[in-house]
Amino acid sequence: MPKKVAKKAKPAKAKAKRKPNPEFMKPMQPSEALSKIVGSKPLPRTEVVKKVWAYIKKNGLQDKVNKRQINADENLKVIFGGKKSVTMFEMTKLVNKHLK
């Protein structure tokens, strides 16, 4: 039987610090409908999403059974394109449509 040759261990690479994408950090102007929730000042997308989540939690709009589902109130229904309920992944996509 042939002998097994042990592989040499590769030296561990130093982990590079992750840099945020500049596109996400660029301040964007929210639409009139979105400004009712996040304010009218230009904000980076990351801050807009944080403020939308704060609004959802403050008003208890997260579904009690399926936490990934967001139930829209009158302000969010406009942003969600008239849908009564969307997933958290759809929400981010729909919110981005209201940023210029």
C-alpha positions as CSV (number, residue, x, y, z in Angstrom):
1,M,0.0,0.0,0.0
2,P,1.2,3.5,-0.8
3,K,2.0,5.8,2.1
4,K,-0.1,8.9,2.6
5,V,1.8,12.1,2.3
6,A,0.9,14.7,4.9
7,K,0.1,18.1,3.4
8,K,1.9,21.1,4.8
9,A,-0.3,23.6,6.6
10,K,-0.5,26.9,4.9
11,P,0.4,29.9,7.0
12,A,-2.7,31.8,8.2
13,K,-3.3,35.1,6.4
14,A,-3.8,38.3,8.4
15,K,-7.5,39.1,8.3
16,A,-8.0,42.5,6.5
17,K,-10.3,44.9,8.2
18,R,-13.6,45.1,6.2
19,K,-14.2,48.5,4.7
20,P,-17.8,49.7,4.2
21,N,-18.9,50.2,0.6
22,P,-18.9,54.0,-0.1
23,E,-22.2,53.7,-2.1
24,F,-24.0,52.6,1.1
25,M,-22.4,55.5,3.1
26,K,-23.4,58.2,0.5
27,P,-26.2,60.4,1.9
28,M,-29.4,60.0,-0.2
29,Q,-32.5,62.1,-0.2
30,P,-35.6,60.2,1.0
31,S,-38.9,60.6,-1.0
32,E,-41.8,62.5,0.5
33,A,-43.5,59.3,1.7
34,L,-40.3,58.0,3.3
35,S,-39.5,61.3,4.9
36,K,-42.6,60.9,7.1
37,I,-40.7,58.0,8.8
38,V,-37.0,58.9,8.6
39,G,-37.1,62.7,8.3
40,S,-36.4,64.9,5.4
41,K,-32.6,65.3,5.7
42,P,-30.3,63.2,3.3
43,L,-29.1,60.1,5.1
44,P,-26.9,57.1,4.2
45,R,-28.9,53.9,3.3
46,T,-27.7,52.2,6.4
47,E,-29.2,54.9,8.6
48,V,-32.5,54.9,6.6
49,V,-32.9,51.2,7.2
50,K,-32.1,51.6,10.9
51,K,-34.7,54.3,11.3
52,V,-37.3,52.3,9.4
53,W,-36.6,49.3,11.8
54,A,-36.9,51.6,14.8
55,Y,-40.3,52.8,13.4
56,I,-41.5,49.2,12.9
57,K,-40.5,48.2,16.4
58,K,-41.9,51.3,18.0
59,N,-45.3,50.8,16.3
60,G,-45.3,47.0,16.8
61,L,-45.6,46.3,13.0
62,Q,-43.5,43.1,13.1
63,D,-45.6,40.0,12.7
64,K,-46.0,38.2,16.1
65,V,-45.7,34.7,14.6
66,N,-43.3,35.2,11.7
67,K,-40.8,37.8,12.8
68,R,-39.5,38.1,9.2
69,Q,-42.9,39.6,8.1
70,I,-43.6,43.3,8.4
71,N,-47.3,44.4,8.5
72,A,-47.7,47.9,7.0
73,D,-49.5,50.8,8.6
74,E,-50.7,53.8,6.5
75,N,-47.3,55.3,6.2
76,L,-45.5,52.1,5.3
77,K,-48.2,51.0,2.8
78,V,-47.2,53.8,0.5
79,I,-43.5,52.8,0.7
80,F,-44.4,49.1,0.2
81,G,-46.3,49.8,-3.0
82,G,-49.7,49.3,-1.5
83,K,-48.9,45.8,0.0
84,K,-50.3,45.1,3.5
85,S,-47.4,42.8,4.4
86,V,-43.8,42.2,3.1
87,T,-40.7,40.2,4.3
88,M,-37.8,42.1,5.8
89,F,-35.8,41.3,2.7
90,E,-38.4,42.8,0.4
91,M,-38.6,45.8,2.7
92,T,-35.0,46.9,2.1
93,K,-35.5,46.6,-1.7
94,L,-38.7,48.7,-1.5
95,V,-37.2,51.3,0.8
96,N,-34.3,51.8,-1.7
97,K,-36.7,52.8,-4.4
98,H,-37.7,55.8,-2.3
99,L,-34.1,57.1,-2.1
100,K,-32.6,59.5,-4.7
